[in-house]
Amino acid sequence: MQISSISGSFWENKKKSSLWDRLFRRNKTITKALTTPEIIGKNCQGLLLKNEIIKSFLFSTDMALIENNDADAILAVYPFPPSPKIIKTLIDFAGKPVVCGVGGGTTKGKKSVEMAIYAEQAGASGIIVNIPFENKDVKKIREKVSIPIIATVTSSDHDFLKGKIEAGVNVFHVSGGANTTKIVKEIRAKFPDFPVMATGGKSLNSIEESIDSGSKAIVLSPPSNKDLFKTVMVKYRNTFGNF
């Protein structure tokens, strides 16, 4: 698959291996079609989730994309109520740590607590709650599960963040669009010892900026199946179009 032809995408930067590694390395790793930028592995400090160091997250629930990428972990968040069936299927399938979404603006209270408990029992390495999730519900979850709680934030307001920390949040996930780097820097200045992960954006430059600002892990959005098929079909048309 010609991933390299997706113009401007950081997914086009293939990891290179030496001839020595290719010929003599005993424990050869399988090269995935979607390889994470080397800068993440080299420069990120990483987050500790259930005794594993995580530097890169793939933001996806697509099993084909999960199977064909080499990110350290999966961030399984989707714009629907959390589903035990989806949680269990992704954890069993992924073969790597999975952080599951359990609440946000529509799902909260008892339902979110139940989903958090279920996710932990199913083997999730952590859970994540979206921006509108209330601190009182974070506290309820914290009382019931021992795995890390990650909170997505788009603000560096001191009192807002302090409330999340006091409620039991273990990691902030900054998803502030063009302001992500600025927000990460401000959080690190106000809470220098608190772990922060961040959305990496669409380019190597934005990923590098997130790392330099203090993010310990990067969340990567994969190309769509449509974009991936487009690159393949262009090749097929050029090769077999005359038959």
N, C-alpha and C positions, 0 to 999 in steps of 0.2 A: 504494500500500500504506500502510495506516494505522499506521505504526511508532509514531506519537505516542500510540497508545492502549495501549501496553505500560506499564502503571502502574509508576512508580518506577524505570524504566530510564533510564540516561543516554543511551541511543540515541534517546530522545524529544526531545532538545534539538537542534533543527534549526539549522544555520548560516544566518544571515540575510545577504542581499546587498542593497545599496542599489539604488534605482531607476536610478541612473547606471550601475552595473555591469550591471544586467539589460538596459539599452537600448543602451549604447554600448561596452561592453567587447568588444574584438576577439577576444581569446583566451578565449572562454567555456568554462568547465569544466562537465563533465556532473555534475549533482547526483546523488549516490548515495542509495539508499534508507536505508543505514546510515551516518550521518555521525558522525565522531568529535567529542567535545566540544571546543569552541574553546579551552578552558583548556589543553589539551595543546599545541596549536600555539603559543599565546602564552607559556606559562610554562616548558615543558620546554626544556632546553638541547640535548638530542638526542645520539645516539650516532653515531659515524662508522663506517660499514660499507662497505667498498669505495668510498670517496670519496663516499658519500651520507649525508646527515644524516637519521637516523631518530628520530622522536619517538613514534610510535605503532605498535604491532604488533597485528594481528588474530590471535587464537589460534584457528586453524581449518584444517581440511583440506577443508572443504566448498566445492566450486567455485562454487556459486550464491552463497554468502555472500562468498566472495573477490571475485567479480565485482561485487557490489553494495555494496561498502564503500569508504571513502576513506582507510583507514589507510595509513601510509607503507610498511609491510612486513607480511609474513606470518610467523607463528611456527608451523611445521608439526611438531607433536609429537602422537603418538598412542600408545595403550597396547598396541602390537604391535611386533614386530621391524621395524626400518627396512627399507623396500622401495625398491630402485632405480627400479622402475616408478612408484611414488608420488612419489618425489623428482623425477624427470625431468618427470612430468606437471605437477606443481604449479609448478615453476620455469618451464616453457614457457608455462603458462596464465596465471600470476598477473599478469604485466606490471609487477611491482614486486619489490623485494628479498624473498628468501625465506631464512629461517633454518631449517635442517633438523635434526630430532632424529636422533642417531646412536647413542645408547646410554643405559643406565641400570642397572637391577637385573638384567635378564635378558640383554641384549645388551652385550657388552664385548669386550675383547681384540682379536683379529685381525679379527673381524666388524665391530666398530666402526671400526677403522682403514680397512678396505675401504670402508665406507659414507661415511666422512669424505672419503676420496680421491675417491670417485665424486661426492659432492655438490659438491665444489669443481670438478671437471671439468664437471659439468652446469650450473654457473653460480650455485651458492648464494652468498649474501652472507655466510654464517656457518653454524656448526653449534652445536648445543646438546646438552649431556649432563645427565642427571637426577641427583638427589641421591646415589644409591648408587655412582655411577661412580667408579672408583678412580683415584688420581693417577698410578699407573704407566701406566694406559691413556691418560690425558690426555697424558702425555709422549710416548707412541708416536705419537699423532695429531699433536702439535705438530711432531714431526720430519718429518711427511709432508705437511702442508698449511700454507698461508700465510694462509688466511682466519681471521677471528676465531673463537675458541672461547668459547662462553658456558656457564656452569655454573649450574644452578638450585640455590639454597641456601635452607635454612630456619633457619639458625643464624648467629649473629654471633661464634662462638667464634674467637678470634684464630689459634690454631694450625691449626685446620681451614681457615680462609680463606687463611692464608699458604701452606699446603701446595698449595692449588689454584692460587694465583698462581705459585708456584715451578714447578709442573708445566706451566704454559703457558696457563692460563685468562686471557682478556682482559676479560671482563665477567661480573659476577654478576647473575643473575636471581633476585630475591627473591620467593618465593611462600610466604609464611608465614601465610596466612589473616588472622585478626584481628590477628596480631602483625607483619604486613608493615611497617608504618610504623616500629615500634620497631626492627625488625631493620635496616632501611635506615639509620636514624639511627646505630645502633651501628657498622655497617660504615663509614659515612662518617667517624665519629669515629676509628676505628682505621686506616683506609686512605683518607684524604681525597682522594687523587688517582686512586683506582681507580674505573672506571665501574660504575655500578649501574643496572639497570632493574628494574621491579617490576610485579607484578600490580595492576591498578587497582581491583579490587573491583566492587561492583554499583551504586555511587552516585557522584554528582559529588563528594560530600564525601570519600569514600575516595580518589578519584583526586587531588583537591586535596591531601590529606594525604600521599599518596605523593610527589607532586611537591615539596611543601614540605620533606619529610624528606630530599630530595637525590637522588631518582630522576631519571635523565636521559632515560628513555623509559618509556612505560606500555604494558603488555600488556592488551588488552581482549578479554573473552570475549563473543562475539555471542549474541543471543537464538537459541533453537532454532527449527528450521523449524516445529515444532509451535506455538510461541508466535506466530510470524509468521502462520501460516495461521489461527490462532484469531482474530486481529484482523480478517483479511480475511473470514472466514466469518461473523463477527458482523455485519459491514456488509452482506454479501450477504443474510443471513437477514432483516435489518431492511428491506432494500430490495426484495427479490424473494420474500419468504416467502409472500406471498398468491397467487402465480401457480402 
